[in-house]
Amino acid sequence: MTLAELNALDRSEFLHRLGGVFEHSPWVADRAFDARPFSSIDALHGAMVAIVERASESEKLALLRAHPELAGRAAIRRKLTADSTHEQQGAGLDRCSPAEYARLHDLNARYSATFGFPFILAVKGFDRAGILREFARRIDNDRPTEFAEALTQVARIGRFRLEAILEA
């Protein structure tokens, strides 16, 4: 789809196409609709990120909590969105060894208990070892630092998803 085609869509179709860019949070695309037309992917992404930045703390937390754990129960049960499935498979998380699954399960549990939301990483460009290193690096952050980092990662994921939807 081209950006011109996207700009011409009605609200319903716009939401259908972009509602999943921010995981299970179509409110971001809905609010972005009124900012059309977008002159570039950068402009569209910037508008969507600005919407998240202006959102209430509870909306931001809900956005973070909408993300699945990496190689978590939802992935094992094949209950991820198509985008999340593709992203996690691309990083090799569907091919973890039993030891890697155990390590990820432990890190996911510790992280969630500490921060109240799942560990979020735009996994594109990471392999399993790199994801585990990043997880270990971030798990000792304080909550405000990690909350901000998680939102940064959500924005990166959104950018990658927009690039997959729209032609350059």
C-alpha positions in Angstrom: 0.0 0.0 0.0 1.3 3.5 -0.8 1.1 6.4 1.6 -1.3 8.2 -0.9 -3.6 5.2 -0.7 -3.4 5.1 3.0 -4.2 8.9 3.2 -7.3 8.3 1.1 -8.8 5.5 3.3 -11.9 6.1 5.4 -11.5 5.8 9.2 -12.7 2.2 9.3 -10.3 0.9 6.6 -7.5 3.1 8.1 -8.0 1.4 11.4 -8.2 -2.0 9.8 -4.8 -1.4 8.1 -3.0 0.3 11.0 -4.9 -0.7 14.1 -2.3 -3.4 15.0 0.8 -1.2 14.5 0.8 -0.6 18.2 0.0 -4.0 19.7 -3.7 -4.4 20.6 -4.0 -0.6 20.8 -6.0 0.6 17.9 -6.7 3.8 19.7 -3.3 5.1 18.5 -4.3 4.7 14.8 -7.8 6.0 15.5 -6.3 9.2 17.0 -3.8 9.5 14.2 -6.5 9.4 11.5 -7.4 13.0 12.0 -3.8 14.1 11.4 -4.0 13.0 7.7 -2.7 13.5 5.2 0.8 12.2 6.1 3.6 13.4 3.9 5.9 10.5 4.7 6.3 7.4 6.8 8.3 9.5 9.2 5.4 11.9 9.5 2.9 9.1 10.2 5.2 7.4 12.7 5.9 10.7 14.4 2.2 11.5 14.7 1.5 8.0 16.2 4.4 8.3 18.7 3.3 11.8 19.7 -0.2 10.4 20.4 1.4 7.8 22.7 3.5 10.5 24.4 0.4 12.6 25.0 -1.6 9.6 26.3 -2.4 9.2 30.0 -0.1 7.1 32.2 -2.9 4.5 32.4 -3.2 4.3 28.6 0.6 4.0 28.3 0.7 1.2 30.9 -2.2 -0.6 29.0 -0.2 -0.3 25.8 2.8 -1.8 27.4 0.7 -4.6 29.0 -0.8 -5.4 25.6 2.6 -6.7 24.4 3.3 -10.4 24.8 6.3 -11.8 26.7 9.2 -12.9 24.5 9.0 -16.6 24.0 6.3 -16.7 26.7 3.2 -18.7 27.2 1.3 -17.0 24.4 4.0 -17.8 21.9 4.2 -21.4 23.0 0.4 -21.7 22.7 0.5 -19.9 19.3 -1.8 -17.1 20.6 0.3 -14.2 19.4 -0.7 -11.7 16.7 0.6 -12.4 13.3 3.0 -9.5 13.6 4.4 -10.7 17.0 4.7 -14.2 15.7 6.7 -13.0 12.7 8.9 -10.8 14.8 9.7 -13.4 17.4 10.3 -16.1 14.8 12.6 -13.7 12.9 14.7 -13.5 16.1 14.8 -17.3 16.5 12.7 -17.3 19.6 10.6 -20.2 18.3 13.8 -22.3 18.2 15.0 -21.8 21.8 16.7 -24.6 23.6 15.1 -25.8 26.8 17.8 -23.9 28.7 17.0 -20.7 26.8 13.3 -21.1 27.4 13.9 -21.6 31.1 16.1 -18.5 31.2 13.6 -16.4 29.3 10.8 -17.7 31.5 12.7 -16.7 34.6 13.6 -13.3 33.2 10.0 -12.7 32.1 8.7 -13.5 35.6 11.2 -11.3 37.4 10.8 -8.5 35.0 7.0 -8.5 35.1 7.0 -8.7 38.9 9.4 -5.8 39.1 7.9 -3.5 36.5 4.2 -4.5 36.2 4.5 -5.0 32.4 6.3 -7.4 30.1 9.8 -6.9 28.8 9.5 -5.2 25.4 12.2 -5.2 22.8 12.0 -4.5 19.1 13.7 -7.8 18.3 14.5 -7.0 14.6 18.3 -7.4 14.3 18.7 -9.4 17.5 19.4 -13.1 17.9 18.5 -15.2 20.9 21.8 -14.5 22.7 21.5 -10.7 22.0 17.9 -10.7 23.4 19.1 -12.5 26.5 21.9 -10.0 27.0 19.5 -7.0 26.5 17.1 -8.6 29.0 19.9 -9.0 31.6 21.1 -5.5 31.0 17.7 -3.9 31.5 16.3 -6.0 34.4 18.0 -3.9 37.0 16.8 -0.5 35.7 14.6 1.6 37.9 10.9 1.7 36.9 10.9 5.2 35.4 13.9 4.4 33.2 12.4 1.0 32.1 9.0 2.5 31.5 10.6 5.1 29.2 12.7 2.4 27.5 9.7 0.1 27.0 7.8 3.0 25.3 10.9 3.6 23.1 10.9 0.0 22.1 7.1 0.1 21.3 7.8 3.1 19.0 10.6 1.1 17.2 8.2 -1.9 16.8 5.6 0.5 15.4 8.1 1.9 12.9 9.1 -1.6 11.7 5.4 -2.5 11.3 4.6 0.6 9.3 7.6 -0.1 7.0 6.2 -3.5 6.4 2.7 -2.2 5.6 3.7 0.8 3.4 5.7 1.0 0.3 8.7 3.3 0.5 
